[in-house]
């Protein structure tokens, strides 16, 4: 018998979920939690029925390829929760997987809480109807999302973003560089994404851009965090034919961001992390052509990077699909290096953004979930 069921879909969900579980354990130290979890959730005491990496699939084409396995996993985890009857189920991100699961659990009388809204404000707004059927309570990380759900009649709580609580308002760049044993000279962080499909699309692109940057700054240093051993292998393959020293880190994305002067970041949670570290960045993303075409047809706004979404303007450049070339990325990175006033203005914007998201999310999440866990 478990108290709480959880499904986290990928590295970012695993990280956010671990903050959630640790906050809950302060008031419920004997909490029994199981579900689909990654290493961070497992460290926080979650029993993993399946690993989160099984759900780390993005894009229409990629999901179709993995659909049979995803359906099998969802069926099996649904049966597990229906047998265990947790007091509450928490779906963390992974909306396409979790909403169908939540609908089934909610209809069976198990309360369902979803943490991190899908981007209904960016594309596929029709999902709000499915969400209403699936979710007993929505926990949102951005302030503008609260009104969207309240207007749709869905119970909602703005909790802020857990990363805004754990990332310092004034990161220590010197300490991070010392920890990575970096020498004098500009430092560039290359973050190709956590999913293996993202690493395949972005690692070589970023390394090729780094070659062009090195032509301008011979003393440039490059660090590239790998979210997993499999990602590190893909990165090693991408740089094998390139005569460029790129430090591949095991995780340590926050250290890399704290240490860098400019970051090149695949669109996703890492763009928000870069903003919280007050770093200028270039956002990029590539998906298969068909997936890109389908996503563009459904897009509701011109931005894909979270800093630009939160600012409602292009405060950092985005290079997506055909525009995602080594030349464009290198040009945009060098433009940041060459313009100190622009970097300072951006840091001011990012500081204000950080404050708006710094809401002690752990305590707010625990407060929202605790009524379901009385006597747990």
C-alpha positions as CSV (number, residue, x, y, z in Angstrom):
1,X,0.0,0.0,0.0
2,X,1.4,3.4,-0.9
3,X,0.4,6.9,0.1
4,X,1.3,8.7,-3.1
5,X,1.7,7.7,-6.7
6,X,4.0,9.7,-9.0
7,X,5.0,9.7,-12.6
8,X,7.8,12.0,-13.8
9,X,8.6,11.9,-17.5
10,X,12.2,13.0,-17.9
11,X,15.2,14.6,-16.3
12,X,13.5,18.0,-15.6
13,X,10.4,16.3,-14.2
14,X,12.6,14.1,-12.1
15,X,14.4,17.1,-10.7
16,X,11.2,19.0,-10.0
17,X,9.6,16.0,-8.4
18,X,12.5,15.4,-6.0
19,X,12.0,18.9,-4.6
20,X,8.3,18.1,-4.2
21,X,8.8,14.8,-2.4
22,X,11.5,16.2,0.0
23,X,9.2,19.1,0.9
24,X,6.3,16.6,1.6
25,X,8.6,14.4,3.8
26,X,9.1,17.3,6.2
27,X,5.5,17.0,7.3
28,X,5.1,13.3,6.4
29,X,8.4,11.5,7.2
30,X,6.9,8.0,6.7
31,X,5.4,8.9,3.3
32,X,5.3,5.8,1.0
33,X,5.8,6.8,-2.7
34,X,6.1,4.8,-5.8
35,X,5.7,5.2,-9.6
36,X,7.8,6.1,-12.6
37,X,10.9,7.9,-11.3
38,X,14.4,9.0,-12.3
39,X,17.5,9.0,-10.2
40,X,16.6,12.2,-8.2
41,X,13.2,10.9,-7.2
42,X,14.7,7.6,-6.3
43,X,17.2,9.4,-4.1
44,X,14.3,11.1,-2.4
45,X,12.8,7.7,-1.5
46,X,10.5,6.9,-4.4
47,X,10.2,3.3,-5.4
48,X,10.6,3.1,-9.2
49,X,8.3,0.7,-10.9
50,X,9.7,2.0,-14.3
51,X,12.5,4.5,-14.9
52,X,11.6,8.0,-16.1
53,X,13.8,7.6,-19.2
54,X,11.2,5.3,-20.7
55,X,9.0,8.3,-21.2
56,X,11.7,10.7,-22.5
57,X,10.3,10.9,-26.1
58,X,9.4,14.1,-27.8
59,X,7.6,15.1,-31.1
60,X,4.8,13.5,-33.1
61,X,7.1,11.2,-35.2
62,X,9.2,10.0,-32.2
63,X,6.1,9.3,-30.1
64,X,4.5,7.2,-32.8
65,X,7.7,5.2,-33.1
66,X,7.6,4.4,-29.4
67,X,3.8,4.3,-29.0
68,X,3.4,0.5,-28.4
69,X,5.9,0.5,-25.5
70,X,4.4,3.7,-24.0
71,X,0.9,2.2,-24.1
72,X,2.2,-1.0,-22.4
73,X,3.9,1.0,-19.6
74,X,0.8,3.2,-19.1
75,X,-1.5,0.2,-18.9
76,X,0.8,-1.6,-16.4
77,X,1.3,1.5,-14.1
78,X,-2.4,2.2,-14.2
79,X,-3.1,-1.3,-13.0
80,X,-0.5,-0.9,-10.3
81,X,-2.1,2.3,-8.9
82,X,-5.6,0.9,-9.1
83,X,-4.5,-2.0,-7.0
84,X,-2.4,0.1,-4.6
85,X,-5.1,2.9,-4.3
86,X,-2.8,5.8,-3.3
87,X,-4.3,8.7,-1.4
88,X,-3.3,10.9,-4.2
89,X,-1.6,10.7,-7.6
90,X,0.8,13.4,-8.8
91,X,1.7,13.6,-12.4
92,X,4.8,15.6,-13.0
93,X,5.0,17.1,-16.5
94,X,4.8,14.4,-19.3
95,X,1.3,15.6,-20.1
96,X,0.4,13.3,-23.0
97,X,1.2,10.3,-20.9
98,X,0.0,11.6,-17.6
99,X,-3.4,13.1,-18.6
100,X,-4.7,9.8,-19.9
101,X,-3.4,8.0,-16.8
102,X,-4.9,10.7,-14.6
103,X,-8.3,10.4,-16.3
104,X,-8.4,6.7,-15.6
105,X,-7.4,7.1,-12.0
106,X,-9.7,10.1,-11.3
107,X,-12.7,8.2,-12.7
108,X,-11.8,5.4,-10.3
109,X,-12.0,7.8,-7.3
110,X,-8.3,8.5,-6.9
111,X,-7.6,12.3,-6.6
112,X,-5.1,13.5,-9.2
113,X,-2.8,16.5,-9.0
114,X,-0.8,17.6,-12.0
115,X,2.4,19.5,-11.4
116,X,3.7,21.7,-14.3
117,X,1.1,22.8,-16.8
118,X,1.7,21.9,-20.5
119,X,2.2,24.9,-22.7
120,X,-1.5,25.4,-23.6
121,X,-0.6,29.1,-23.8
122,X,1.8,28.3,-26.6
123,X,0.1,25.6,-28.7
124,X,-2.7,23.0,-28.5
125,X,-5.0,25.1,-26.3
126,X,-7.8,22.5,-26.9
127,X,-6.0,20.3,-24.3
128,X,-7.8,22.3,-21.6
129,X,-10.9,20.1,-22.0
130,X,-8.9,16.9,-21.5
131,X,-7.2,18.5,-18.5
132,X,-10.6,19.2,-16.9
133,X,-11.5,15.5,-17.1
134,X,-8.1,14.4,-15.9
135,X,-7.0,16.7,-13.1
136,X,-8.5,17.3,-9.6
137,X,-6.0,20.1,-9.0
138,X,-3.4,21.8,-11.1
139,X,-0.1,23.2,-9.7
140,X,1.4,25.8,-12.0
141,X,4.9,27.2,-12.0
142,X,4.3,30.5,-13.9
143,X,2.1,33.3,-12.6
144,X,0.1,33.9,-15.8
145,X,-1.0,30.2,-15.9
146,X,-3.2,30.5,-12.8
147,X,-5.8,32.7,-14.6
148,X,-6.0,30.3,-17.5
149,X,-7.1,27.4,-15.3
150,X,-9.3,29.4,-13.0
151,X,-11.2,30.7,-16.0
152,X,-11.6,27.2,-17.2
153,X,-13.1,26.1,-13.9
154,X,-10.1,23.9,-12.9
155,X,-8.8,24.1,-9.3
156,X,-5.4,25.6,-9.5
157,X,-2.5,26.9,-7.3
158,X,0.4,29.0,-8.4
159,X,3.4,27.5,-6.5
160,X,6.3,29.3,-8.2
161,X,9.2,27.4,-9.7
162,X,11.3,25.1,-7.4
163,X,14.4,26.0,-9.4
164,X,14.0,29.6,-8.5
165,X,14.2,28.6,-4.9
166,X,17.4,26.5,-5.2
167,X,19.4,28.6,-7.6
168,X,21.0,31.6,-5.8
169,X,20.0,35.1,-6.8
170,X,23.7,35.9,-7.2
171,X,25.5,32.9,-8.6
172,X,29.2,32.5,-7.7
173,X,30.9,32.4,-11.2
174,X,34.4,32.3,-9.8
175,X,33.7,29.4,-7.5
176,X,32.1,27.4,-10.3
177,X,35.1,28.0,-12.6
178,X,37.4,26.9,-9.8
179,X,35.4,23.8,-9.3
180,X,35.7,22.9,-13.0
181,X,39.4,23.9,-13.0
182,X,38.9,26.4,-15.8
183,X,41.6,28.8,-16.7
184,X,41.4,32.5,-17.7
185,X,39.5,33.1,-20.9
186,X,35.8,33.2,-22.0
187,X,33.7,30.1,-21.0
188,X,30.8,28.9,-23.0
189,X,28.3,26.3,-21.8
190,X,26.7,24.0,-24.4
191,X,23.5,22.3,-23.3
192,X,22.1,20.0,-26.0
193,X,19.1,18.8,-23.9
194,X,18.4,15.8,-21.6
195,X,16.6,13.5,-24.0
196,X,18.8,11.3,-26.2
197,X,16.9,12.5,-29.3
198,X,17.7,16.1,-28.4
199,X,21.4,15.3,-27.9
200,X,21.4,13.6,-31.4
201,X,20.0,16.8,-33.0
202,X,22.0,19.4,-31.0
203,X,25.4,18.1,-29.9
204,X,27.2,18.2,-33.2
205,X,25.4,21.5,-34.1
206,X,26.7,23.1,-30.9
207,X,30.2,21.7,-31.3
208,X,30.4,23.0,-34.9
209,X,29.4,26.4,-33.5
210,X,32.1,26.2,-30.9
211,X,34.7,25.7,-33.6
212,X,33.7,29.0,-35.2
213,X,33.7,30.7,-31.8
214,X,37.2,29.4,-31.1
215,X,38.4,31.1,-34.4
216,X,37.5,34.4,-32.8
217,X,38.6,33.6,-29.2
218,X,41.5,31.1,-29.3
219,X,41.4,30.9,-25.5
220,X,37.7,30.0,-25.4
221,X,36.7,27.1,-23.1
222,X,33.7,24.9,-23.7
223,X,31.8,22.8,-21.2
224,X,28.9,20.4,-22.2
225,X,26.9,18.7,-19.5
226,X,25.6,15.2,-20.3
227,X,22.4,14.2,-18.5
228,X,23.2,10.5,-18.6
229,X,25.9,8.0,-19.6
230,X,24.1,7.4,-22.9
231,X,24.0,11.1,-23.6
232,X,27.8,11.3,-22.9
233,X,28.3,8.6,-25.5
234,X,26.4,10.5,-28.1
235,X,28.4,13.6,-27.4
236,X,31.6,11.7,-27.6
237,X,30.5,10.4,-31.0
238,X,29.6,13.9,-32.2
239,X,33.0,15.4,-31.3
240,X,35.1,12.4,-32.4
241,X,36.0,14.0,-35.8
242,X,36.3,17.6,-34.5
243,X,39.7,18.9,-33.4
244,X,38.2,20.9,-30.4
245,X,38.6,20.4,-26.7
246,X,35.1,20.3,-25.2
247,X,34.8,19.3,-21.5
248,X,32.0,16.8,-21.2
249,X,30.6,16.9,-17.7
250,X,28.6,14.2,-15.9
251,X,25.5,16.2,-15.1
252,X,26.7,19.4,-13.4
253,X,24.6,21.6,-15.7
254,X,24.2,24.2,-12.9
255,X,27.9,24.4,-12.3
256,X,28.4,24.8,-16.1
257,X,25.8,27.6,-16.2
258,X,27.3,29.4,-13.2
259,X,30.7,29.2,-14.7
260,X,29.9,30.4,-18.3
261,X,29.9,33.8,-19.9
262,X,27.3,32.7,-22.6
263,X,25.3,29.6,-23.0
264,X,23.9,27.8,-26.0
265,X,20.8,26.0,-24.8
266,X,18.3,23.6,-26.3
267,X,14.8,24.8,-25.7
268,X,13.3,23.5,-22.5
269,X,13.7,23.8,-18.8
270,X,17.4,24.5,-19.2
271,X,16.6,27.9,-20.8
272,X,14.9,28.9,-17.6
273,X,17.8,27.6,-15.6
274,X,20.2,29.8,-17.7
275,X,18.0,32.8,-17.0
276,X,18.0,32.1,-13.3
277,X,21.8,32.0,-13.4
278,X,21.5,35.5,-15.2
279,X,23.4,34.2,-18.2
280,X,23.0,35.5,-21.8
281,X,22.1,32.7,-24.1
282,X,21.2,31.6,-27.5
283,X,18.2,29.2,-27.6
284,X,18.1,26.5,-30.3
285,X,16.0,23.5,-31.2
286,X,15.8,21.0,-34.0
287,X,13.3,18.2,-34.6
288,X,12.5,16.1,-37.7
289,X,11.0,18.2,-40.5
290,X,7.5,16.7,-40.2
291,X,7.4,17.2,-36.5
292,X,8.6,20.8,-36.9
293,X,5.9,21.5,-39.6
294,X,3.1,20.1,-37.4
295,X,4.3,22.1,-34.3
296,X,4.5,25.3,-36.3
297,X,0.9,24.9,-37.5
298,X,-0.3,24.7,-33.9
299,X,1.9,27.5,-32.5
300,X,0.0,30.3,-30.8
301,X,3.0,32.6,-30.2
302,X,6.3,33.4,-31.8
303,X,8.5,32.3,-28.8
304,X,9.6,28.8,-27.7
305,X,12.2,29.7,-25.1
306,X,10.9,30.1,-21.5
307,X,12.7,33.4,-20.9
308,X,11.1,34.9,-24.0
309,X,7.7,33.5,-23.1
310,X,7.9,35.0,-19.6
311,X,9.1,38.4,-21.0
312,X,6.6,38.3,-23.9
313,X,9.4,39.4,-26.3
314,X,12.6,38.1,-27.8
315,X,15.0,39.2,-25.0
316,X,17.4,36.3,-26.1
317,X,17.8,35.0,-29.7
318,X,16.1,31.8,-30.9
319,X,17.5,29.7,-33.7
320,X,15.1,26.9,-34.6
321,X,14.9,24.3,-37.4
322,X,16.4,25.7,-40.6
323,X,17.8,28.7,-38.7
324,X,19.7,26.5,-36.3
325,X,23.1,26.5,-38.0
326,X,26.6,26.7,-36.5
327,X,27.1,30.1,-38.2
328,X,23.9,31.6,-36.7
329,X,24.7,30.2,-33.2
330,X,28.3,31.4,-33.3
331,X,27.2,34.9,-34.5
332,X,24.6,35.3,-31.7
333,X,27.1,34.1,-29.1
334,X,29.7,36.5,-30.2
335,X,27.2,39.3,-30.3
336,X,26.6,38.8,-26.5
337,X,30.4,38.8,-25.8
338,X,30.8,42.0,-27.8
339,X,28.1,44.0,-26.0
340,X,28.6,44.4,-22.2
341,X,25.7,46.9,-21.7
342,X,23.3,44.5,-23.4
343,X,24.5,41.7,-21.1
344,X,24.0,43.9,-18.0
345,X,20.5,44.9,-19.1
346,X,19.6,41.2,-19.6
347,X,20.9,40.3,-16.1
348,X,18.6,43.0,-14.6
349,X,15.6,41.5,-16.5
350,X,16.6,38.0,-15.3
351,X,16.9,39.1,-11.7
352,X,13.4,40.5,-11.7
353,X,12.1,37.2,-13.4
354,X,13.9,35.2,-10.7
355,X,12.2,37.1,-7.9
356,X,8.7,36.6,-9.4
357,X,9.3,32.9,-9.6
358,X,10.9,32.5,-6.1
359,X,7.8,31.6,-4.1
360,X,9.1,28.8,-1.7
361,X,7.5,26.3,-4.1
362,X,8.2,23.3,-1.9
363,X,6.1,24.7,0.9
364,X,3.3,25.6,-1.4
365,X,3.3,22.2,-3.1
366,X,3.3,20.5,0.3
367,X,0.4,22.7,1.4
368,X,-1.6,21.8,-1.7
369,X,-1.0,18.0,-1.3
370,X,-1.2,17.7,2.5
371,X,-5.0,17.6,2.7
372,X,-4.9,14.4,0.7
373,X,-2.3,12.9,3.1
374,X,-3.9,13.3,6.5
375,X,-2.5,10.6,8.8
376,X,0.0,9.5,6.2
